Amino acid sequence: KTELSDEIKQEIKNIIQASHYVLAQKEPELFIDTITSLSMSLKIYFWCPDISKSEEARSEVYTSICSYLDTKGIKIL
């Protein structure tokens, strides 16, 4: 399956917004960048109020998203 349901997209946004590293006033953005018959590339953008913590923010958010997608049976490559 090479699409994300609205429910999964919203849950990813919720995961991002739950991070204390993420600026709450700006909604995260999700974009499907590339789609093939077997996979898709998802670009995720969010705002971090402290630029010195951006790598920590990215790591925490991506780890949480990967864990969530794993519970949904979606493989991360």
Salt bridges, closest charged atoms under 4 A:
GLU7 OE2 - LYS72 NZ 3.85
GLU27 OE2 - LYS13 NZ 2.96
